[in-house]
Amino acid sequence: MGEAAELCRLSAWVHGRVQGVGFRWWTRSRALELGLTGHATNARDGRVHVVAEGPRDDCERLLELLRSGDTPGRVTLVVESWEPARGDLTGFEER
């Protein structure tokens, strides 16, 4: 194990037509498949804020999926930031 197993927190602001289309449910399903914890939350401005914690490789895979074009709705931009895992999340919920 090396850096690949490093735990981190991904914060991703997803822009586009991503509310009211099952996007948070889809994101939750992908995150749980990857074994990540966190949440997907609708923002008032129409974006969805995705916070996920787990191994860096798995968080990067979730980010790839968010940008893949295979999501519900239409993603036009994903703005990401990274920080060390805080370990304060359990499960993955839609908010």
C-alpha positions as CSV (number, residue, x, y, z in Angstrom):
1,M,0.0,0.0,0.0
2,G,1.3,3.4,-0.8
3,E,-0.3,6.6,-1.9
4,A,-3.0,4.7,-3.7
5,A,-4.5,3.8,-0.3
6,E,-4.3,7.3,1.0
7,L,-7.6,8.4,2.3
8,C,-8.9,11.7,1.1
9,R,-12.0,13.9,0.8
10,L,-13.3,14.9,-2.6
11,S,-15.6,18.0,-2.9
12,A,-17.1,18.3,-6.3
13,W,-19.5,21.0,-7.5
14,V,-21.5,19.6,-10.4
15,H,-23.0,22.1,-12.8
16,G,-25.6,21.6,-15.5
17,R,-29.1,20.1,-15.5
18,V,-28.5,17.9,-12.5
19,Q,-31.5,18.5,-10.2
20,G,-34.8,16.6,-10.6
21,V,-33.3,14.0,-12.9
22,G,-32.1,11.3,-10.5
23,F,-28.6,12.6,-10.4
24,R,-28.1,12.4,-6.6
25,W,-29.5,8.8,-6.5
26,W,-27.2,7.8,-9.4
27,T,-24.2,9.4,-7.6
28,R,-25.1,7.6,-4.3
29,S,-25.3,4.3,-6.2
30,R,-21.9,4.8,-7.8
31,A,-20.3,6.0,-4.5
32,L,-21.6,2.9,-2.6
33,E,-20.3,0.6,-5.3
34,L,-16.9,2.2,-4.8
35,G,-17.2,1.9,-1.0
36,L,-17.1,5.6,-0.4
37,T,-18.8,7.6,2.3
38,G,-20.4,11.1,1.9
39,H,-23.4,12.8,0.4
40,A,-24.8,14.5,-2.7
41,T,-26.7,17.7,-1.9
42,N,-28.8,20.0,-4.1
43,A,-27.7,23.6,-3.9
44,R,-30.1,26.5,-4.3
45,D,-28.4,27.6,-7.5
46,G,-29.1,24.3,-9.4
47,R,-25.8,22.7,-8.8
48,V,-25.2,19.4,-6.9
49,H,-22.5,19.3,-4.2
50,V,-20.9,15.9,-4.0
51,V,-18.6,15.1,-1.0
52,A,-17.0,11.7,-0.9
53,E,-14.3,10.1,1.4
54,G,-12.3,7.0,0.8
55,P,-9.1,5.8,-0.9
56,R,-7.8,8.5,-3.4
57,D,-8.1,6.0,-6.4
58,D,-11.8,5.4,-5.6
59,C,-12.6,9.1,-5.2
60,E,-10.8,9.8,-8.6
61,R,-13.0,7.0,-10.2
62,L,-16.1,8.7,-8.9
63,L,-14.9,12.0,-10.3
64,E,-14.4,10.3,-13.7
65,L,-17.9,8.9,-13.5
66,L,-19.3,12.4,-12.7
67,R,-17.6,13.7,-15.8
68,S,-18.3,10.7,-18.0
69,G,-21.4,11.9,-19.8
70,D,-23.2,8.8,-18.6
71,T,-25.0,10.5,-15.7
72,P,-28.7,11.4,-15.5
73,G,-29.4,14.9,-16.7
74,R,-26.5,16.9,-18.3
75,V,-23.3,17.8,-16.6
76,T,-21.6,20.8,-18.1
77,L,-18.8,21.3,-15.5
78,V,-17.4,19.6,-12.4
79,V,-15.2,21.8,-10.1
80,E,-13.2,19.6,-7.7
81,S,-11.2,20.2,-4.6
82,W,-9.2,17.8,-2.4
83,E,-8.3,17.6,1.2
84,P,-7.3,15.0,3.8
85,A,-10.1,12.7,4.9
86,R,-11.8,13.8,8.1
87,G,-13.4,10.4,9.0
88,D,-16.7,12.1,10.0
89,L,-18.9,10.5,7.4
90,T,-20.9,7.3,7.5
91,G,-22.8,5.8,4.6
92,F,-23.7,7.9,1.5
93,E,-26.8,10.0,1.5
94,E,-28.9,12.2,-0.7
95,R,-29.6,15.5,0.9
